[in-house]
Each structure stands twice: as C-alpha cells, then as structure tokens.
Amino acid sequence: MSHVPPPQQPYGHPQFGHPAQPPQPAQKRKKWPWIVAAIAGGFLFLSILGTIVGPPPSKNVAVIDTATSEVPTTTVPTSTVPTSTAPTTTVPTPEQSTPPPPPAVTTSAPPAPAAAPVVPVVKTCTVPAVVGMVHQSAQDTMQAAGLFLLREEDATGQGRMLVYDRNWKTTAQSAAAGSVIDCGTTITLSAKKIGE
C-alpha cells in the first residue's frame, strides 16, 4: 500500500506547513484625476476672483454718452518742453529770444442734432377663450397666442397648488376672450379639480 500525501493548497498558513502567500505588488494610484481636478479648481478660483475684483481700469479711453449727445472737449497743452529748476547764467539776445507761446487751444465739435425719442413698440396679442379647457391645454393655448406671463389659482378658494395641471379644469380667466392686450400682461387662470 502506497502512502499518498494529502493534497496541499498552494498557499496557506505557515503554521500548518503551508507556505505564506507571496506579497502582492502595490497598485499604483492614478495621478491624472488629481491633476485634472487641480486645474479645474484653479480655473474656478480665477473666475471667481475675476468676478469679485472686476476688469482692470482702462487708460486713455473717452466715453461718449449717446443719450445726451454730448461730445467731450479736448484741451491741447501749450508746451511739452520740460522746465529746469537749475539757475542759468546765459542771457538770451534779442535774436535768440522766442515769442511767447500761444494760449491753449480748446476744440469741441458742434452739438449733434437731438434725435427723436424712441417710442417702444408694444406687441399686442389676442386673448383666446380657454374657460372649460383642461388647465394644461389652457396654458398651451395662451402660450401659442404669445401670452407667456400666466398665473394660476385654485378657484375654490382653498389655496391649493395646481401641481398636476391635467387634473384641473379652467373655470375663469382674468382677461376677456377676444380682447387685444399687451403680450407682457399677466393673465390669471382660475381652475377647479376635474369632478368638483
């Protein structure tokens, strides 16, 4: 009878005669996510700092206010020769003397003719009839007519919010159907839950 040794596991506990597991190589961490996050954070910091500080002031820029049609005036200096504070001993002869400098010249453009005031053109819309419609359809119809400032309210006076518009039926509208109004007018649509 031959003796067959028990099968050994390739790795196990050294106390029981099994060799220990070999050390696992350390996994390298990826550095690129940290680099990308640092760069994005830097851009975010700079944009916030630029918003707080504002752009640097510009030099030598004339701002013309077109609303008042005023043109800024420009003054030309009389002399750009630097003056010296050191005493001089040379006395100019009549041939060397120069005439006095001319006075400063101020130039200005003639005022521009006043432009006619711009009167804003009011866009008008015809109010559609939406009473009796499902509230969502009523809103869609108003918006198709160009009326986007819509308010909604519970017609029962309970102050409920119209969360799911398809469960409500429009019972009243603040602007009469067929009337022509400014498209920026707010219209209130009153509605009740269907079945009330």
SULJOTA-V942599 format. One record per residue. N is the residue number from 1. RES is the residue in one letter. PSI is psi in degrees with one decimal (NA if undefined). Layout:
{{N,RES,PSI} {N,RES,PSI}}
This chain:
{{1,M,127.8} {2,S,147.4} {3,H,121.8} {4,V,120.3} {5,P,150.3} {6,P,147.7} {7,P,137.5} {8,Q,144.5} {9,Q,148.3} {10,P,-32.8} {11,Y,144.6} {12,G,-149.8} {13,H,131.3} {14,P,-23.1} {15,Q,-29.3} {16,F,16.8} {17,G,5.4} {18,H,138.3} {19,P,150.5} {20,A,156.8} {21,Q,143.8} {22,P,151.5} {23,P,139.7} {24,Q,139.4} {25,P,141.1} {26,A,135.0} {27,Q,136.1} {28,K,135.8} {29,R,142.9} {30,K,130.9} {31,K,-20.8} {32,W,-33.4} {33,P,-35.2} {34,W,-37.8} {35,I,-44.6} {36,V,-42.9} {37,A,-38.6} {38,A,-41.6} {39,I,-44.2} {40,A,-40.0} {41,G,-37.6} {42,G,-43.6} {43,F,-40.5} {44,L,-44.0} {45,F,-45.1} {46,L,-37.3} {47,S,-38.2} {48,I,-42.6} {49,L,-40.1} {50,G,-33.5} {51,T,-40.3} {52,I,-47.5} {53,V,-40.4} {54,G,171.8} {55,P,154.7} {56,P,148.4} {57,P,139.0} {58,S,152.4} {59,K,152.6} {60,N,42.5} {61,V,124.4} {62,A,130.3} {63,V,124.8} {64,I,123.3} {65,D,106.9} {66,T,-17.7} {67,A,-33.5} {68,T,-5.1} {69,S,35.2} {70,E,140.5} {71,V,130.3} {72,P,148.9} {73,T,151.6} {74,T,133.8} {75,T,127.8} {76,V,126.2} {77,P,153.0} {78,T,-34.7} {79,S,143.2} {80,T,12.6} {81,V,127.8} {82,P,144.3} {83,T,149.4} {84,S,142.9} {85,T,-4.7} {86,A,140.4} {87,P,145.1} {88,T,149.3} {89,T,-4.3} {90,T,129.5} {91,V,125.3} {92,P,143.3} {93,T,163.6} {94,P,-30.7} {95,E,-28.0} {96,Q,-13.9} {97,S,149.6} {98,T,152.7} {99,P,157.4} {100,P,149.4} {101,P,148.7} {102,P,157.8} {103,P,161.3} {104,A,140.6} {105,V,128.4} {106,T,125.8} {107,T,143.6} {108,S,146.5} {109,A,150.3} {110,P,148.2} {111,P,140.1} {112,A,148.9} {113,P,142.8} {114,A,129.2} {115,A,150.3} {116,A,140.5} {117,P,140.9} {118,V,120.2} {119,V,120.1} {120,P,139.6} {121,V,125.5} {122,V,125.7} {123,K,130.7} {124,T,152.9} {125,C,150.0} {126,T,128.2} {127,V,125.1} {128,P,161.3} {129,A,117.4} {130,V,1.0} {131,V,132.4} {132,G,-9.2} {133,M,157.2} {134,V,140.2} {135,H,-40.2} {136,Q,-41.2} {137,S,-35.7} {138,A,-42.9} {139,Q,-44.0} {140,D,-39.7} {141,T,-42.5} {142,M,-43.9} {143,Q,-34.1} {144,A,-27.4} {145,A,-2.0} {146,G,7.0} {147,L,107.8} {148,F,-14.8} {149,L,89.9} {150,L,136.8} {151,R,151.7} {152,E,148.1} {153,E,156.7} {154,D,119.8} {155,A,-16.1} {156,T,-11.1} {157,G,5.4} {158,Q,-9.3} {159,G,21.9} {160,R,150.0} {161,M,140.6} {162,L,81.9} {163,V,-51.4} {164,Y,97.6} {165,D,-21.3} {166,R,-8.0} {167,N,4.0} {168,W,149.9} {169,K,130.6} {170,T,127.8} {171,T,-20.1} {172,A,156.6} {173,Q,143.7} {174,S,-29.3} {175,A,135.5} {176,A,142.2} {177,A,136.5} {178,G,-10.5} {179,S,150.8} {180,V,119.7} {181,I,168.3} {182,D,134.1} {183,C,-15.5} {184,G,7.0} {185,T,138.0} {186,T,130.3} {187,I,131.7} {188,T,128.2} {189,L,122.5} {190,S,141.4} {191,A,154.2} {192,K,155.3} {193,K,144.8} {194,I,129.6} {195,G,-4.7} {196,E,NA}}
